[in-house]
Amino acid sequence: MLQAKKSETKPKRVAKSAEDKALTRALNFIKYRPRSAMEVVKKLQQLKYNANEINSVVEQLTKVKILDDTRFVKDWVRFRDRLSPRGEYLLHQELQEKGITKNTIENILEYRQTKKWSEEIGLQYNSKDSVDKRLAQTIVKKFSEKYEIKTDKDKNRLASKLARRGFSPNIVYDLVLSIRLK
């Protein structure tokens, strides 16, 4: 009986190109949460891949729709609205930091004002109030259920919370002013 040599039974390892390694790293980075194209570019730059390799990876991931900034923005804003509401100002800032174009951000924030958006996130639609105002009202309601608002200091704490979440001063003022002290 003939025995095969050990070297013949092992599969041959194919050396990965730098581009393949960059693609693998990008996919691992995206695995944990969706990313914008700019986030992937910055990550690959930190890992010292060259511009050609980075461009190739981004192009491949965009072609197969793994990277899609419009979908990313929509998902990001939906996530924020459902779990950790933010005002339009702060959303805009967060998305700009992620390398999203101003036009893409504005399109999604405009869509955010529609009845369909409210239905998607489970928010009561009201044509006379903006999504920001309705989201801020939910924060005020939760805050009021958790803490009694007895003093102006309590009102200021609530106003600070809303402002840190990026709600406009007009919304903060209107909502906090309408609260009657107990």
VENNORVEN-V452992 format. One record per run of one state. SS is the DSSP state (helix for helix, strand for strand, loop for the rest). FROM is the first residue (numbers start at 1). TO is the last residue. If there is no record, write none. Layout:
((SS;FROM;TO) (SS;FROM;TO))
This chain:
((loop;1;5) (helix;6;9) (loop;10;17) (helix;18;31) (loop;32;36) (helix;37;46) (loop;47;50) (helix;51;63) (loop;64;68) (helix;69;83) (loop;84;87) (helix;88;97) (loop;98;101) (helix;102;111) (loop;112;114) (helix;115;121) (loop;122;130) (helix;131;146) (loop;147;151) (helix;152;164) (loop;165;168) (helix;169;177) (loop;178;182))
